[in-house]
Amino acid sequence: MDKVLIVEDEFAISQVLKAYLQKVNFQTEQAFTGSDAIKKFHGCNPNLVLLDVMLPGENGWEILKEIRQSSTCPVIMLTALGDVNYRLEGLNGGADDYITKPFIAEEVVARVKAVLRRTQGDTGPKRQFGSLEINLRSHEVYVNNEEIDLTPRDLSVLMFLAEHPNQTFTRNQLIEYVWGWEYDGSDRAVDLAIKRLRKALQQWPAEEGEIKTLRGLGYQLSVQRP
């Protein structure tokens, strides 16, 4: 059962989110201040964090930065700050999605499920293609038993492609499925992520697979045995 850490200083909102998430069988933990959020994060090891921006003590941006120093755990930002620059700050800082207040609780639950599908996959904890191993639960990637260090966003791209081997996706599709539909940046972000992934996976033998560009179509994780 997946666990969601709700970081929200408004008690009523936190309780509503807790009730809706538990209704669909998520475990929940709650934190109401920035310092409490960090303690709870390291103590309960959540599968996803719902993170409000405006908090007593450390704000959401600072907490996101601390989380990203040690973890690729998915983070969805919750805030009344709806300006595009704030959304970009959150996404570029490593957030996986961004929801502005006021929101509908059912939508938050749907977005939680969508982010977990992108980051965990639906059909098992691991994908292995020759010497490339991707653990969808622990968010670890190995080539020839050596761990590969990836940014959270690049890791999300690789895990999505690994869930759909030998399938081609356009830049727009990858942005929708990986960056999220609220992303307002350039689709060049996809090209840059693919470039970084290829560099990181350069020790993966070409005969086992590659991230292939299909001109005019998009990208795919091309493998011998999906």
N, C-alpha and C positions, 0 to 999 in steps of 0.2 A: 504494500500500500504506500503510495507516494505521500510525502510530507511537505506541506507548504508553510513557510514562515511568513506571517503577516506582520509587517512593520508599519503601524499606523497609530498616530497619537490620539485620534478621535475615537473614543471607546465605542460609540454607537456604530460607526462605520466598520470598525474592526470586528465587532460582534456579528454584523450582517454578513461580512465576507466569511467569517468562520462558519456561520450556520449554513450558508450556501455551499461551501466547499465540503463540509462534513456530510451534507445531504447526498453528495455524489461520491462519497467514500474516500475523501482525502483526509489524512491526519493533519492537524493544524497546531502550530505554536504561535503565540502572540508576543510582540514586543511593542512598547509604547514610547520609547526614547531611543536616541542614537546609540548610547552606550549599552543599553539593554539588548539592542539588535545584534551587536557584534558578539556579545556573550551567548545569546541564544543561537546565533548562527553556528558558532564553533561547538556549542554544546549539543544541539539536536541534529546536526548534519542534514539539513533539509534538501529535498529534490528541487525546490524552486522557492524564490523569495519574491513576495509582493512588497515593494518598497516605496513608501511615501517620501516625497522630497522634503517637505517642510516638517521638521521634527525638532523637539527640544534637544539641546546639546548638538551633537554632530548631525548635519543634514544628510539627505539621501545621496547627494553626489559624493560626499566624503565616505559614506558607508559603502557605496558601490565601488569606489576606488580601493578600499580596504579588502572587500571581498575578492576583487579581481587580482589582488596581489598574491592570493593563495589558492584561488578556486575558479573553475569555469561553471559553477552552479548557475542555472538560468535565473535572471532577475527581470521582473516586470516593474517598471516605474509607475507609481500612482501619484498624480499631482493635479492641482488646479491650474498650473502654469502651462497653458496650451499653446504658447507662441512657438513657432517652428524652430527658433534658435534653441529653446529649452529642450525640445524633442531631440534635436540633433546632438545637443550636449550629452543627453542620456544615452543615445544610441552609439555615438562615437566613443563614449566612455565605457562601453562594454555591456550596456543593457540589451536585453533580447527583445523587449517590446515596451510600449509606452501607452498608458491609458490616462486620459484626462478626466477630471471630475467636472460635473457630476457624471457618474456612470451607472449602468444597469448591472446589478450583481450577476445576472445570468451571462452577460457579455464577458465579465471578468473570468468567470468559470470557463467559458468557451476558449478564451485566450490562454488561460493556464493550460488547458488540455492541448491546445495547438502548439504552444511552445514546448511542452514536454514531448509531444510527438516528434517535433523537429530535432530535439536534443537527445532523446532516448531511443527513438524508433519504436515501432509497434510490435515487432516480432522476434525479440530476443536480445540478449545483452551484447553479443559480439558479432562482428563481421570480419572474416579473414579471407584475404586474396593472396595466396602464396605467402610471402614473408611479411606482408602488410597485415597487421592486426589492429582493429578498431574496437575498443570497448565502449559500448554505447551507454553503459551505466556509470562507469567511473570516469568517462571522458578522457581516456588515455589512448594514445596511438603509438604503435611500435613498428619498426622496420628491422628485420633480423634481430629481434629481441632487444633492440635499443629504443628507448622512449624518444619520441619526437615532440619537441616543444612547439605548440601552436597557440596563436591568439584565440580567444573565445569565438570570435566571428569566423575565422578560418576553420576552426574545429567544427563549427556548426555546418559550414559548407561541405566539408569532407564527410561528415556523418550523414548529411542528407543524400549526397551522391552515393555513398556506400549503401544506403537503404534502397537505392534504385539503380543498381549496376546496369550498365549497357543501355540506359535510357538517356535521351538527350533533352536538355532543358535550356530554354532561352534565358537571356539575362533577366528579363522581366519576371519570368517564372521563379528564378532563383531568388530574386529580390522579394517576391511575394512570400515564398515558402521559408526563406531563411532570415531575411532582414525584417519582414513584417510589412503589412500593407500601409502602415503610416510612414514608412521611410520616405524622406523627401530629397535624398541626395541623388547623385549621378549614378547611372548603371555602370560607370567605369569602376565602381567599387567591386563589382563582380570580377572584372578582368584582373584587378590588382590582387584580389584574394586568390584567384586561380594561379597567378604568377608566383605568389608566395608559397602556395601549397606545392607547386611543382618543384620549387627550390628546396623546400623542406623534405620532400619525398624523393630526392634525387638518388638515394641509395636503393630505392625500390626497383628491382630488375624490370626492364622494359618488356621482357617476354611474359611477365606475370600480369602486367596491366599498366595503365597510364590514364591521366586526366586528359582527354582528347578534345580538341577543338574541331567542331564540324562547321566549316565556313558557311555563314549565312543562316545557321540553325542554332548553334549554342554549344554547350559543354556536356560531356558525359564521363563517368568513370568506366572506362573500357577495360574489362577483365576477361581472363580466359575461362574461369569457372566461377560464376556469380554465386 
